[in-house]
Amino acid sequence: MIVTLTGPSCAGKSTLERMLVDKGFWRVTSHTTRAPRPGEKHEVDYHFVSKSEFKRLLVQGRFVEHAKFGGNYYGAAELEFSYPLGQGKNVVVVMEPQGIAQFKKAAKERGWPFLSVFVNNPVSVIADRYIIRVLQAAREAYGEGATPDPKPHVKRLTAMFEQEQFWAVEARKNDMFDVRFETFDETNAESIVKFILNHVKKEQ
């Protein structure tokens, strides 16, 4: 079973992903053309590649889904799914809304069972979490004797305001996802994980 996680920045996707990995899920390492953020590692958090390399892989048909977001490309390679599924493992992947339709089509063609999940939170919660992330990044930069670079934050905020704020509306209107969680925090995280695990168990 493949579980896709989609939602705006700071909604809780990465936390939910880690919780599912702790339950034995295989985490898909996607490709991206964006630069690594502080603390991120190549081949662990993402396959960080150049735009020319990404386009080469795209032309070769390596991706089951891909999207352009915030000026950068993201994509999930077929091997990242076929290998763990062949080993009998459940899979979890974070995916942009642009890639969901592509992924669903590819999954149905390959006979891959999946559950598409949308994770959201109130704007006030997302804003607070983002401010904390910016401050943490600045603290880490100062700790390394560097000056914090505001450019990545400006680009990300632009994407959050111009694109991400409309994702939840589109998700409800178009019924794009199998299940939606309008909040995700310490009060319901465990119950959401339990819900997903129960769904996976029923499908196996």
MITI-186313 format. One record per residue: residue in one letter; z, x, y of N, C-alpha, C in turn. Coordinates in steps of 0.001 Angstrom, whole numbers, padded with zeros to 6 digits, always signed. Each point is the difference from the previous one (the first is absolute). Layout:
<tigus>
AZXYZXYZXY
...
</tigus>
This chain:
<tigus>
M+000000+000842-001192+000000-000842+001192+000000+000879+001245
I-000796-000380+000978-000049+000696+001272+000631-000885+001072
V+000925+000556+000761+000610-000711+001121-000476+000659+001286
T-000685-000756+000854-000439+000519+001298+000983-000457+001069
L+000326+000904+000916+000926-000301+001088-000717+000164+001333
T+000036-001037+000802-000665+000019+001304+000948-000559+001053
G-000085+000534+001206+000825-000510+001081-000045+000935+001184
P+000523-000419+001140-000006+000839+001196+000906+001210-000146
S-000187+000968+000885+000850+001187+000011+001464-000401+000148
C+000864+000692-000729+001452-000200+000075+000458-001340-000580
A-000853-000679-000752+000398-001269-000617+000828+000218-001261
G-000136+001177-000620+000769+000286-001209-000836+000309-001223
K-001309+000193+000166-000884+000242-001143+000401+001254-000785
S+000244+001084+000715+000334+001262-000672+001323-000089-000743
T+000954-000712+000583+001287-000185-000677-000172-000802-001276
L-000768-001083+000078-000255-000818-001185-000770+000812-001040
E-000946+000792+000455-000758+000856-000915+000938+000945-000743
R+000915+000661+000722+000943+000928-000635+000892-000720-001004
M+000408-001211+000329+000859-000754-000917-000736-000330-001295
L-001289-000316+000100-000787-000290-001200-000259+001277-000801
V-000208+001111+000692-000163+001284-000695+001271+000321-000791
D+001150-000288+000591+001275+000220-000692+000118-000860-001253
K-000759-001097-000028+000000-000887-001170-001085+000385-001007
G-000681+001125+000235-000984+000481-000959-001448-000185+000376
F-000279-000536+001199-001384-000185+000431-000630+001346+000355
W-001304+000090-000235-000788+001162+000419-000442-000224+001437
R+000282+000964+000873-000382-000115+001402-001392+000586+000219
V-000905-000807+000523-001351+000468+000326+000064+000897+001237
T-000599+001177-000103-000110+000901+001143-001382-000196+000606
S-000044-000642+001146-001273-000307+000642-000536+001195+000778
H-001276-000068+000336-000635+001004+000860+000057-000484+001449
T+000152+000918+000918-000056-000351+001419-000531+001168+000815
T-000603-000346+001133-000510+001040+000899+000982+000271+001142
R+001109-000736+000061+000953+000261+001073+000797+001267-000308
A+000596+000560+001034+000800+001213-000164+001351-000347-000631
P+000572+000910-000769+001329-000256-000580+001055-000192+001085
R+000892-000925-000233+001131-000177+000894+001110+000964-000409
P+000974+000230+000864+001084+000928-000344+000646-000353-001338
G+000077+000976-000884+000624-000215-001302-000956-000417-001101
E-001222-000434+000343-000961-000418-001020-000655+001205-000654
K-000324-000150-001280-000596+001090-000757-001332-000416-000601
H-000946+000940+000017-001320-000216-000593+000140-000186-001505
E-000729-000964-000548-000019-000346-001422+001266-000722-000458
V+000953-000189+000917+001231-000726-000335+000024-001337+000751
D-000010+000080+001327-000014-001226+000808-001412-000574+000092
Y-000967+000878+000207-001418-000369+000062-000828+001198-000467
H-001258-000288-000325-001002+001056-000103-000589+000107+001404
F+000423+000993+000761-000490+000158+001371-001345+000732-000038
V-001052-000672+000482-001349+000566-000050-000676-000150+001355
S-001069+000754+000198-000785-000116+001225-000858-001261-000067
K-000524-000417+001140-000860-001180+000022-001277+000241-000796
S-000526+001218+000044-001220+000299-000759+000274-000071-001503
E+001166+000481-000436+000347-000062-001418+000219-001439-000439
F+000654-000782+000857+000230-001409-000329-001330-000722-000170
K-000914+000226+000924-001296-000671-000067-000792+000442-001231
R+000169+001271-000394-000679+000490-001214+000513-000747-001230
L+001320-000169-000089+000597-000723-001123-000409-001470+000021
L-000122-000553+001211-000401-001396+000138-001423-000206-000509
V-000896+000890+000374-001393-000081-000441-000092+000128-001521
Q+000883+000789-000584+000011+000193-001449+000606-001184-000746
G+000544-000979+000740+000570-001186-000634+001357+000233-000622
R+000763+000946+000543+001297+000335-000598+001101-001008+000326
F-000165-000760+001095+001067-000891+000452-000202-001433-000479
V+001100-000642-000392-000064-001430-000325+000240-000828+001266
E+000554+000626+001021+000155-000650+001311+000127+001080+001050
H-000427-000350+001215+000140+000934+001109+000045-000790+001300
A+000585+000599+001018+000112-000681+001296+000107+001035+001105
K-000390-000417+001205+000179+000827+001187+001059-000666+000849
F+001046+000755+000314+001124-000556+000754+000548+001065+000938
G+000166-000363+001270+000538+000935+000963-000869+001227+000187
G-001306-000158-000215-000912+001129+000167-000102+000909-001201
N+000729-000314-001072-000030+000817-001214-000419-000834-001206
Y-000472+000690-001038-000428-000664-001225+001079+000105-001072
Y+000092-001072-000788+000926-000037-001125-000764-000524-001214
G+000347+000495-001174-000674-000491-001193+000780+000337-001258
A-000128-000837-001013+000664+000211-001284-001063+000250-001062
A+000101+001144-000665-000986+000391-001008+000219-000755-001313
E-001084-000280-000696+000086-000745-001262+000885+000707-001016
L-000070+001326-000062+000782+000755-000972+001497-000198+000188
E+000419-000275+001238+001419-000211+000276+000526-001273-000673
F-000905-000891-000385+000381-001218-000697-000281+000096-001499
S-001211+000445-000337-000411+000001-001404+000868+000900-000873
Y+000420+001154+000549+000813+000920-000815+001361-000599-000355
P+000825-000425+000972+001303-000558-000376-000107-001290-000810
L-000980-000850+000325-000172-001222-000787-000323+000339-001444
G-000790+001065-000200-000324+000449-001348+001208+000519-000754
Q+001025+000418+000759+001250+000477-000603+001028-001122-000157
G-000414-001227+000316+000896-001142-000150+001011-000158+001117
K-000255+000610+001158+000941-000064+001116-000402-001088+001003
N+001002-000576+000659-000252-000864+001137-000262+000875+001221
V-000769-000523+000945-000448+000792+001146+000366-000708+001298
V+000398+000786+001011+000256-000552+001329-000797+000794+001018
V-000584-000703+000971-000825+000665+001014+000142-000723+001338
V+000140+000768+001075+000008-000548+001348-001437-000066+000485
M-000394-001150+000556-001404-000233+000321-000145-000731+001334
E-001015+000365+000768-000287-000693+001258-000681-001348-000300
P+000137-000995+000893-000639-001296-000232-001506+000094-000229
Q-000651+000957+000693-001450+000159-000161-000390+000335-001435
G+000913+000637-000722-000333+000435-001350+000297-001009-001078
I+000764-001058+000320+000430-000945-001017-001171-000703-000686
A-000934-000522+000792-001142-000707-000603-000810+000933-000885
Q-000213+001222+000462-000722+000989-000811+000741+000265-001298
F+001317+000197+000119+000794+000305-001187-000020-001148-001000
K+000175-001231+000490+000020-001151-000906-001303-000102-000782
K-001108+000218+000687-001310-000056-000651-000103+001082-001074
A+000408+001220+000354-000066+001117-000944+000931-000225-001185
A+001202-000527+000267+000970-000231-001069-000502-001054-000989
K-000584-001068+000528-000524-001052-000876-001152+000514-000841
E-000841+000840+000587-001127+000568-000743+000477+000891-001140
R+001159+000656+000197+000524+000941-000992+001052-000618-000917
G+000342-001260+000262+000997-000667-000830+001419+000465+000272
W+000258+000474+001225+001351+000458+000356+000824-001175+000524
P+001122-000322-000619+000865-001050+000543+000725+000521+001237
F+000198-000857+001007+000648+000470+001225+000778-001118+000678
L+000943+000422+000848+000771-000901+000842-000073+000561+001411
S-000572-000764+000935-000115+000466+001387+001174-000545+000811
V+000722+000909+000646+001227-000344+000717-000130+000361+001478
F+000396-000928+000877+000040+000277+001429+001456+000087+000427
V+000369+001102+000646+001370+000237+000445+000030-000029+001525
N+000912-000790+000561+000057-000113+001453+001450+000044+000482
N+000175+000044+001293+001308-000079+000632-000198-000485+001430
P+001034-000561+000624-000122-000412+001403-000390+001186+000881
V-000705-000280+001091-000453+001056+000903+001170+000834+000508
S+001131-000636+000265+001166+000732+000518+000497+001035-001002
V-000031-000355-001274+000439+000928-001053-000975+001167-000110
I-001293-000314+000010-001021+001044-000089+000098+000953+001191
A+000216-000559+001196+000121+000836+001195+001191+000944-000102
D+001157-000520-000444+001194+000834-000140-000233+001122-001006
R-000626-000339-001121-000260+001011-001027-000960+001065+000502
Y-000993-000424+000773-000973+000970+000495+000639+000957+000999
I+000850-000517+000868+000700+000847+000965+000839+001046-000734
I+000672-000417-001059+000806+000937-000790-000880+001084-000605
R-001176-000391-000499-000920+000983-000582-000465+001015+001038
V-000313-000480+001195-000458+000903+001064+001101+000986+000362
L+001227-000497+000111+001126+000865+000340+000270+001023-001106
Q-000135-000432-001253+000196+000920-001123-001063+001097+000004
A-001249-000386+000286-001085+000977+000052+000240+001008+001116
A+000478-000488+001154+000291+000890+001123+001139+000947-000343
R+001022-000514-000661+001141+000828-000396-000446+001099-000965
E-000871-000356-000955-000485+000991-000954-000835+001069+000696
A-000819-000431+000963-000826+000959+000733+000865+000980+000784
Y+000993-000537+000706+000904+000865+000773+000760+000941-000929
G+000362-000496-001183+000733+000819-000958-000820+001179-000497
E-001321-000174+000013-000898+001073-000428-000475+000838+001173
G+000560-000277+001179-000370+000764+001186-001332-000396+000599
A-000473-001193-000332-001297-000476+000499+000200-001108+001024
T-001051-000275+000737+000016-001095+000965-000626-001233-000643
P+000674-001147-000010-000556-001216-000614-001354-000362+000597
D-000919-000378-000866-001338-000390+000443-000074-001523+000093
P-000194-000552+001188-000020-001458+000143-001304-000653-000458
K-001068+000787-000173-001312-000578-000298-000013-000860-001265
P+000565+000461-001140-000023-000856-001197+000707-001332+000212
H+001088+000034+000795+000745-001234+000240-000801-000966+000879
V-000727+000552+000963-000831-000840+000866-001088-000688-000826
K-000659+000756-000877-001055-000572-000840+000560-001067-000936
R+001180+000285-000549+000575-000954-000939+000441-001272+000712
L+000612+000149+001171+000410-001174+000763-001200-000850+000395
T-001093+000660+000357-001224-000719+000353-000473-000842-001178
A-000001+000605-001191-000416-000730-001200+000958-001149-000306
M+001300+000222+000210+000989-001040-000265-000215-001210+000900
F-000296+000251+001285-000178-001099+000950-001374-000650-000115
E-001037+000804-000251-001361-000534-000015-000403-000599-001337
Q+000625+000443-001095-000407-000472-001318+001140-000599-000818
E+001058+000767-000185+001027-000391-000959+000703-001309+000346
Q+000152-000285+001298+000734-001209+000367-000708-001272-000465
F-001289+000107-000326-000764-001168-000443-000086-000106-001530
W+000496+001013-000707-000142+000000-001452+000715-001172-000665
A+001219-000277+000433+000763-001085-000628-000684-001343+000209
V-000546-000208+001187-000702-001254+000295-001211-000152-000909
E-000765+001078-000125-001178-000039-000865+000393-000186-001453
A+001100+000633-000401+000455-000114-001388+000354-001439-000343
R+000643-000707+000927+000361-001397-000238-001222-000906+000063
K-000853+000262+000978-001161-000868+000230-001016+000091-001134
N-000253+001215-000469-001039+000210-001006+000527+000035-001428
D+001314-000126-000145+000604+000025-001334-000489+001228-000784
M+000061+001147+000654-000523+001236-000577+000878+000570-001112
F+001293-000342+000018+000946+000664-000894+000638-000986-000970
D+000383+000517-001163+000626-000846-001014+001392-000431+000435
V+000696+000883+000710+001348-000325+000465+000263+000711+001318
R+000775-000661+000884+000347+000578+001302+001513-000012+000164
F+000532+001085+000533+001414+000070+000333+000091+000206+001504
E+000559-000971+000713+000036+000045+001454+001080+000940+000533
T+000964+000351-000849+001000+000996+000363+000226+000923-001192
F+000372+001245+000297+000337+000950-001057+001050+000958+000563
D+001231-000131-000492+001075+000883+000440+001042+000104-001102
E+001160+000554+000336+001024+000227-001026+000542-001297-000589
T-000197-001128+000682+000544-001257-000513-000844-000612-001117
N-001296+000322-000032-000856-000629-001024-000861+000985-000780
A+000155+001288+000247-000848+001002-000663+000101-000086-001520
E+001218-000070-000506+000186-000036-001455-000594-001264-000614
S+000137-001132+000674-000544-001254-000533-001523+000022-000002
I-000601+000651+000998-001455+000115+000045-000497+000877-001128
V+000681+001113-000236-000374+000867-001127+000127-000761-001314
K+001071-000768-000148+000207-000784-001220-001114-001029-000179
F-000404-000644+001097-001090-000976-000057-001277+000659-000506
I-000325+001170+000538-001226+000712-000400+000083+000409-001468
L+001145+000536-000414+000159+000428-001386-000123-001175-000967
N+000546-001135+000373-000092-001193-000855-001442-000461-000115
H-000732+000058+001116-001422-000392-000030-000787+000938-000903
V+000249+001279+000122-000701+000992-000827+000296-000229-001468
K+001263-000268-000298+000403-000224-001388-000695-001214-000599
K-000141-001063+000793-000667-001216-000482-001480+000240-000310
E-000632+000901+000764-001426+000258-000162-000305+000971-001134
Q+001023+000647-000516-000240+001004-001056+000084-000614-001391
</tigus>
